[in-house]
């Protein structure tokens, strides 16, 4: 919720996060499709494929949205790296958010003084 203009509401029975209340960038998957606790998020397909290939115990291609490049991340594994989760969620936001909102994640840019 700390991301610019992010909102949360239920969608398909799960907590889901939207940009400007319209476009989904993350959805919780609490044993919805299997017995695992996870979330699904927007991701570049190449990055998703690399993560799934490298560590299928933590990452997966989610049903329904996996074909559009989305990534599944298990949260019920030992030693969840919350800094990595933060990075993955922020990347999902950057993919979905309008450019002006995504740019806010990078902080203010230095502008030359006149």
Secondary structure, 3 states (H helix, E strand, C coil): CCCCCEEEEEECCEEEEEECCCEEEEEEEECCCCCCEEEEECCCHHHHHHHHHHCCCCEECCCCCHHHCCEEEECCCCCCCHHHHHHHHHHHHHHHCCHHHHHHHHCCCCCCCC
